[in-house]
Amino acid sequence: MNYILPNVNVFVQGRFVKSNVFVMDGLISEISTTKPSSSCENILSDLEGCFVFPGFIDVHVHLREPGFFYKETIETGTKAAAHGGYTTVCAMPNLNPTPDSRENLAPQLEIIKKNACIHVHPYGTITVGEKGQELAYYDEIVQDVCAFTDDGRGVQNDDMMRDAMKKISKYGKIIAAHCEDNTLLHGGYIHDGEYASLHGHRGICSASEWKQVERDLALVKETGCKYHVCHISTKETVDLIRKAKAQGIDVTCETGPHYLVMNDMMLEDDGRFKMNPPIRSEADRLALIEGIKDGTIDMIATDHAPHSAEEKSKGLAGSMMGIVGLETAFPVLYTELVQTEIITLEKLIELLHTNPRNRFGIGTPLEVGQRADFTVFDLSKRYTINPEDFLSMGKSTPFTGKTVSGACQLTLCGGKIAYQR
């Protein structure tokens, strides 16, 4: 179908322009002040004054299928993504089967083709079964994956990671690393900080993250591999990556919305506050803010990780790690970072679209002649986050009850409606 969005604020070449957007045959045919033709049957006049963004890109999403469809499916996860303004996501490989070979990737590709309402790019694993013992069959899957990761598990063996980097670099693909040194965990499940000390919880030290980042950066310098650090959470990690970039090392990184707007003293003994890595100290949060402001942190990813209600009902100690985030990311970040003038709206779009598109080579720019993958938000709309409104099967979020601004009104993917309020 063809659509006209009249008198909207369109993000064009890094700035917002009041224009009309014309969509024809799945493509953006025109962005101009040309008067819309009354003969078009789909003039979306109810969107006047709204903001049109390029479809957001999330390089870190758990869609749980195949293998764990009781938590989420590709259908429900991509509907949730569209509700949050995303038109492209990268699906993590901690599935059953894990996509470490052509045979094991095939079921996931088939479900994506059948049920996804937005673009889904699967990751391949670094090691077989994400067990860290032997390298995955890269040559069988490299054409169909966006990058390689063992997300959820850090590759513990230095030689294994070195070999993976050498082989993957030959394909020009990225290694996206979950950095976690298992020898430093000691049974922890929240940040080893003030809250843990006050309430008798076992803590996860910051070194469990940054020590492995430090190791990997040395290996990247040796191998020349394209390297991306997942969900960074500590001030030491920010500093390491900043220094590595200054040395010309090919590294990018992401952090999550919750790490940017929360600290460990905001925790409650509830599973909706439990994720890996954990929400850390205020000093860490402020370092992350500086990291996004100075370009050390390239992008914001949700690490959307749905679980069943039962799995998240056992407090901080007993609940599974992971929260949902696709449907809250933009409004939370807009409210907490843009409306407070910490960053500009243009910078937020850079973090949610431009930088992940440039680094991973996925997604679509908001330009004439390009595929109509974009989202429309009413930035004036204020509401309270209620997980019962989520399209995701997962409902566990630390932002329950938070009042935010910015509601998604429409998401088009390939010119088709993926979400409409």
Secondary structure, 3 states (H helix, E strand, C coil): CCEEEEEEEEEECCEEEEEEEEEECCEEEEEECCCCCCCCCCECHHHCCCEEEECEEEEEECCCCCCCCCCCCHHHHHHHHHHCCEEEEEECCCCCCCCCCHHHHHHHHHHHHHHCCCEEEECECCEHHHCCCCECCHHHHHHHCCCECCCCCCCCCHHHHHHHHHHHHHHCCEEEECCCCHHHCCCCCEECCHHHHHHCCCEECCHHHHHHHHHHHHHHHHHCCEEEECCCCCHHHHHHHHHHHHCCCCEEEEECHHHHHCCHHHCCCCHHHCCCCCCCCHHHHHHHHHHHHHCCCCEECCCECCCCCCCCCCHHHHCCCCCCCCCCHHHHHHHHHHCCCCCCHHHHHHHHHHHHHHHHCCCCCCCCCCECCEEEEEEEEEEECCHHHCCCCCCCCCCCCCEEEEEEEEEEECCEEEEEC
